[in-house]
């Protein structure tokens, strides 16, 4: 079967120069059915194929690790082990209630006064100290983490990179995968490709991605036993920050305005999750950051 | 004279406390309830655009105090915070905004500190820090028992369906009477 697919792929490659667009599409389809096959194909079109195809879970994890390393290069972890452990306990619990409980979920609070959160493909999620300090209870933290977890579950960042400016950088990174040695593939991606792909955090996702993450995240937080409307309180707090405040500029420029997100939640979720609104809000273990 | 200064300072404090996060605006006409329950007695009917002071939050409800001094509960989603309940946190337009601060008149460009776009663009990957992050990872088993100890219980909750492609219409008029909800 694999042999067959390889010949098909190679045959398609040979005709590619003549009828490139259509056949390339077919080839990409074949590769999507069998991502491993990519390693068997080589040629000048490799880059385009790589940037278009479905990315396998291992590649997603390696790219995600590289992107997380880049964000940590911009702002390191808050030097507070108790905080980091607490955020992992809450995040891993929420993620365990999702459709992908076995992804390698990791959470961290990074040392920046800016208010923002970042999800990277494969399950590494970083929120800033500035955002953490706005949170009043564990349900609000769970709401924020569930939003970021939803971005990971829906592959929003990988798709945005594929569709945007980071596409070529990702093609380069993926092309390298075949030659990477076993082990820490993220380190072998290279700083240039990582920098190119990190552009997604500066340009932001589609508005729909953000609304979808809010709405799915609310149900996910409810599954973990929290009041899902805690996210509404977080968005109301964000909305109250003066947009001219430097700490919210990147977040506001990469997300729909908090009030637009509230309007969307109002319109789509409304009272649909109210039977879960009696869920937990405050917990004794909530970690207050001075 | 001194008395004067103190009252002035107090007035300032009160004004500061009532602004931003602690106040909101109703986006639609809403009953003010005695308790955070739909079938609780109605204190009064509040018109759209009423300004409210936010006292507390519970579940899907917000405890508020009206300008006329009435207290009660309204649904969280009926309230918007931020200046005059308008757009609130703006979008691209606020990037690189230059503001002039108080009496000194110094001009500063906001957004220079913290995790800015430039810092992300110019960042070099820090894999040592990623290794540190990995050390804090917990298994879902550990997280589940920790959650149980914290009093959390799993619920079965279906996702609320969201249709993509409707985002461009985000200027949905929430104040339209067609869209009224208690």
Interface residues (C-beta under 8 A of the other chain):
Chain A: X65 X66 X68 X69 X70 X71 X72 X73 X74 X75 X76 X77 X81 X84 X85 X87 X88 X89 X90 X91 X92 X93 X95 X96 X97 X101 X102 X104 X105 X106 X107 X108 X110 X112 X113 X114 X116 X124 X128 X130 X138 X184 X186 X187 X191 X194 X195 X198 X199 X201 X202 X206 X207 X208 X211 X212 X215 X216 X218 X219 X220 X222 X223 X224 X225 X226 X227 X228 X229 X232 X233 X236 X237 X238 X239 X240 X241 X242 X243 X244 X245 X246 X247 X248 X249 X250 X252 X253 X256 X257 X258 X259 X260 X262 X263 X264 X265 X266 X267 X268 X269 X270 X271 X272 X273 X274 X276 X277 X278 X279 X280 X281 X283 X284 X285
Chain B: X20 X21 X24 X27 X57 X58 X59 X60 X61 X75 X76 X77 X79 X80 X81 X82 X86 X87 X88 X89 X90 X91 X92 X94 X95 X96 X97 X99 X110 X111 X112 X113 X114 X115 X116 X117 X119 X120 X121 X122 X123 X124 X125 X126 X127 X129 X130 X132 X133 X134 X136 X137 X138 X139 X140 X142 X143 X144 X146 X147 X149 X150 X151 X152 X153 X154 X155 X156 X157 X158 X159 X160 X162 X164 X165 X166 X167 X168 X170 X172 X174 X179 X181
